[in-house]
Amino acid sequence: MSKVSLKDKQAYFAKMQRANYEASMRLEGIDTTLASPLKNDKAAVLEKYRQRQP
């Protein structure tokens, strides 16, 4: 069994964190295309839910 370096672990964690974030955004109905990476931020999520409030 080969040893995994700390840098490899950190890269894997960052990749999985981003993938989970994008999946969460898709589940909430927010566009996650590569053409608009800056659009998918906290402000966009907050704005979506502010519009839903009665």
C-alpha positions in Angstrom: 0.0 0.0 0.0 1.5 3.4 -1.0 1.5 6.3 1.3 -0.5 9.4 0.4 1.2 12.7 0.9 -0.4 15.6 2.7 -0.6 17.7 -0.5 -2.5 14.8 -2.2 -4.9 14.7 0.7 -5.4 18.4 0.6 -6.0 18.4 -3.1 -8.5 15.6 -2.8 -10.4 17.4 0.0 -10.5 20.6 -2.0 -11.8 18.8 -5.1 -14.5 17.0 -3.1 -15.5 20.1 -1.2 -16.0 22.0 -4.5 -18.0 19.0 -6.0 -20.3 18.9 -3.0 -20.8 22.6 -3.1 -21.8 22.5 -6.8 -24.1 19.5 -6.2 -25.8 21.5 -3.4 -26.2 24.5 -5.6 -27.8 22.3 -8.3 -30.2 20.8 -5.8 -31.3 24.3 -4.9 -31.9 25.2 -8.5 -29.0 27.5 -9.0 -27.1 27.4 -12.3 -23.6 25.9 -11.9 -22.2 26.1 -15.4 -18.6 26.9 -15.9 -19.5 30.0 -17.8 -20.7 31.7 -14.6 -18.5 30.6 -11.7 -18.6 34.0 -9.9 -22.4 34.2 -10.2 -22.8 31.1 -7.9 -21.9 32.7 -4.6 -23.4 33.3 -1.2 -25.1 36.5 -2.4 -26.9 34.6 -5.1 -28.2 32.0 -2.7 -29.4 34.6 -0.2 -31.2 36.5 -3.0 -33.0 33.4 -4.1 -34.4 32.8 -0.6 -35.2 36.4 0.0 -37.5 36.3 -3.0 -39.4 33.2 -1.6 -40.3 35.0 1.7 -44.0 36.1 1.9 
